[in-house]
Amino acid sequence: MKYLKYLFVLFYLYSALVAAEQGAIVKCVQPDGTVVYTNKKCEYGKALEIQRHSHYAAPTTITAEFAFASQQSHVEITGQGTVIKILHDDNNGGMHQKFIIKLSNGQTLLVAHNIDLAPRIDSLREGDLIQFYGEYLWNEKGGLLHWTHHDPKRVHEAGWLKFNDRVYE
C-alpha cells in the first residue's frame, strides 16, 4: 500500500511537469502556504491541480485566478471576493454598476454589472463579500467580469451575482 501511494505521488508530480511543459497552468502550494499559479513546474512545495488551457478550447467554467494566470479572455469564471471600491455607474451604452473586488489571493477584478438587464445591488458597500459567475476578460490589473446577467436573446450563457443570499441576474 505504501509503495502504491509513492507511485501515485511520483506519477502526479511527473504529470504536473509534463503538463507545464505542454502549456498547462499548475497550481503550486509553497511551504509557507501561499498559492502560486505557474506554467512551469513547482520548484518548491507541491502541485495541487493541473488545468490545461488553450485559446481555442478553454474549460467551460474556471476560476478567476486561473483565467488571470493563463491570460485568457471570453471564458466563464466563478468565485467570490470582497468589494474594495464602489465606482460611478457607466452610462456609455447599457447602464453598468461598477465596482472592484479583491479575491482571496490578492487579485483584483473589475465588475461591470449590466443594470439594464439585471437588478442593481443598491445595498452593496466596501467590505461586502460577493459571489459571481460571468464572462472574464483578461488585463494586467486583474481582469474584467461582465455578463453577470441573463441574456434576453438566450445566445450567451447567463451570469449572476449573489449578495446577502439574493441572486442578481
C-alpha positions as CSV (number, residue, x, y, z in Angstrom):
1,M,0.0,0.0,0.0
2,K,2.8,2.4,0.9
3,Y,4.5,1.6,-2.4
4,L,1.3,2.3,-4.4
5,K,1.0,5.7,-2.7
6,Y,4.6,6.5,-3.5
7,L,4.0,5.6,-7.2
8,F,0.9,7.8,-7.3
9,V,2.8,10.8,-5.9
10,L,5.6,10.3,-8.5
11,F,3.1,10.0,-11.3
12,Y,1.2,13.1,-10.2
13,L,4.4,15.1,-10.0
14,Y,5.6,13.8,-13.4
15,S,2.1,14.8,-14.8
16,A,2.5,18.3,-13.4
17,L,5.9,18.6,-15.0
18,V,4.7,17.3,-18.4
19,A,1.6,19.5,-18.3
20,A,3.6,22.6,-17.5
21,E,5.8,21.8,-20.5
22,Q,2.7,21.4,-22.7
23,G,1.2,24.8,-21.8
24,A,-0.9,24.0,-18.7
25,I,-1.2,26.0,-15.6
26,V,-0.1,24.3,-12.4
27,K,-1.3,25.4,-9.0
28,C,1.6,25.2,-6.6
29,V,1.3,25.4,-2.8
30,Q,4.5,26.9,-1.3
31,P,5.9,25.7,2.0
32,D,4.5,28.9,3.7
33,G,1.0,28.1,2.4
34,T,0.8,30.7,-0.4
35,V,-0.6,29.5,-3.7
36,V,1.2,30.3,-6.9
37,Y,-0.1,29.6,-10.4
38,T,2.7,28.9,-13.0
39,N,3.2,27.5,-16.4
40,K,6.4,25.9,-15.1
41,K,7.0,23.1,-12.6
42,C,6.6,23.8,-8.9
43,E,10.1,24.5,-7.7
44,Y,9.2,24.4,-4.1
45,G,6.1,23.0,-2.5
46,K,3.6,20.7,-4.2
47,A,1.4,20.8,-7.2
48,L,-2.3,20.7,-6.3
49,E,-4.0,20.7,-9.6
50,I,-3.4,20.9,-13.3
51,Q,-5.6,22.9,-15.6
52,R,-4.8,22.7,-19.3
53,H,-5.7,25.6,-21.4
54,S,-5.9,26.5,-25.0
55,H,-7.0,29.7,-26.7
56,Y,-9.4,27.5,-28.8
57,A,-10.8,25.1,-26.2
58,A,-10.9,26.6,-22.7
59,P,-12.7,24.8,-19.9
60,T,-16.4,25.9,-19.6
61,T,-16.0,27.4,-16.1
62,I,-12.7,28.2,-14.4
63,T,-11.6,30.3,-11.5
64,A,-10.7,34.0,-11.9
65,E,-7.2,33.1,-10.6
66,F,-6.7,30.6,-13.4
67,A,-8.0,32.9,-16.1
68,F,-5.7,35.7,-15.0
69,A,-2.6,33.4,-14.7
70,S,-3.2,32.0,-18.2
71,Q,-4.2,35.3,-19.7
72,Q,-7.5,34.0,-21.0
73,S,-10.4,36.1,-22.1
74,H,-14.0,35.3,-23.1
75,V,-14.2,32.5,-20.6
76,E,-16.8,31.9,-17.9
77,I,-15.5,32.2,-14.3
78,T,-16.9,31.7,-10.9
79,G,-15.8,32.7,-7.4
80,Q,-16.2,35.2,-4.7
81,G,-14.4,38.4,-3.5
82,T,-14.6,41.3,-1.2
83,V,-15.7,44.7,-2.5
84,I,-12.8,47.2,-2.2
85,K,-14.1,50.1,-4.2
86,I,-17.5,51.3,-5.5
87,L,-17.2,53.2,-8.8
88,H,-19.6,55.5,-10.6
89,D,-22.1,53.9,-12.9
90,D,-21.0,53.6,-16.5
91,N,-23.7,55.3,-18.7
92,N,-22.0,54.6,-22.1
93,G,-24.2,52.2,-24.0
94,G,-26.0,50.0,-21.5
95,M,-26.1,51.1,-17.8
96,H,-23.5,49.2,-15.7
97,Q,-23.0,49.2,-12.0
98,K,-19.2,49.1,-11.5
99,F,-17.1,48.1,-8.5
100,I,-13.8,46.4,-7.8
101,I,-13.4,43.2,-5.8
102,K,-10.4,41.6,-4.3
103,L,-10.1,37.8,-4.4
104,S,-8.5,35.7,-1.6
105,N,-5.2,35.6,-3.5
106,G,-5.0,39.4,-3.7
107,Q,-6.0,39.6,-7.3
108,T,-8.4,42.4,-8.2
109,L,-11.3,42.2,-10.5
110,L,-13.4,45.0,-12.1
111,V,-17.1,44.0,-12.1
112,A,-19.4,45.7,-14.7
113,H,-22.9,44.6,-13.9
114,N,-25.5,45.5,-16.6
115,I,-28.4,47.1,-14.7
116,D,-30.5,47.5,-17.8
117,L,-30.8,43.7,-17.8
118,A,-30.4,42.8,-14.1
119,P,-31.3,44.4,-10.8
120,R,-28.9,46.9,-9.3
121,I,-27.4,45.9,-5.9
122,D,-28.3,49.1,-4.0
123,S,-27.0,47.9,-0.6
124,L,-23.6,46.9,-1.8
125,R,-20.8,48.6,0.2
126,E,-17.0,48.3,0.5
127,G,-16.0,45.3,2.7
128,D,-19.0,43.2,1.5
129,L,-18.5,39.7,0.2
130,I,-20.0,38.9,-3.2
131,Q,-20.2,35.7,-5.2
132,F,-20.1,35.8,-9.0
133,Y,-20.5,33.9,-12.3
134,G,-19.9,35.7,-15.6
135,E,-17.5,36.3,-18.5
136,Y,-13.9,37.2,-17.8
137,L,-11.7,39.5,-19.9
138,W,-8.0,39.5,-19.1
139,N,-6.0,42.7,-18.4
140,E,-2.8,43.4,-16.4
141,K,-4.8,44.8,-13.4
142,G,-6.6,41.5,-12.7
143,G,-9.3,41.4,-15.3
144,L,-12.9,42.4,-16.0
145,L,-16.0,40.5,-15.1
146,H,-19.2,41.2,-17.2
147,W,-22.2,39.2,-18.4
148,T,-23.4,38.9,-14.8
149,H,-27.0,38.8,-16.0
150,H,-29.4,36.8,-18.2
151,D,-29.3,37.1,-22.0
152,P,-32.7,38.1,-23.3
153,K,-31.8,36.6,-26.7
154,R,-30.7,33.3,-25.0
155,V,-27.5,33.2,-27.1
156,H,-24.9,33.9,-24.4
157,E,-24.6,31.9,-21.2
158,A,-26.3,33.6,-18.3
159,G,-24.3,35.0,-15.4
160,W,-25.2,36.3,-11.9
161,L,-24.0,38.0,-8.8
162,K,-25.0,36.7,-5.3
163,F,-25.1,39.1,-2.4
164,N,-26.7,38.6,1.0
165,D,-28.4,35.4,-0.2
166,R,-30.1,37.1,-3.1
167,V,-29.1,36.3,-6.7
168,Y,-29.0,39.2,-9.2
169,E,-29.4,38.0,-12.8
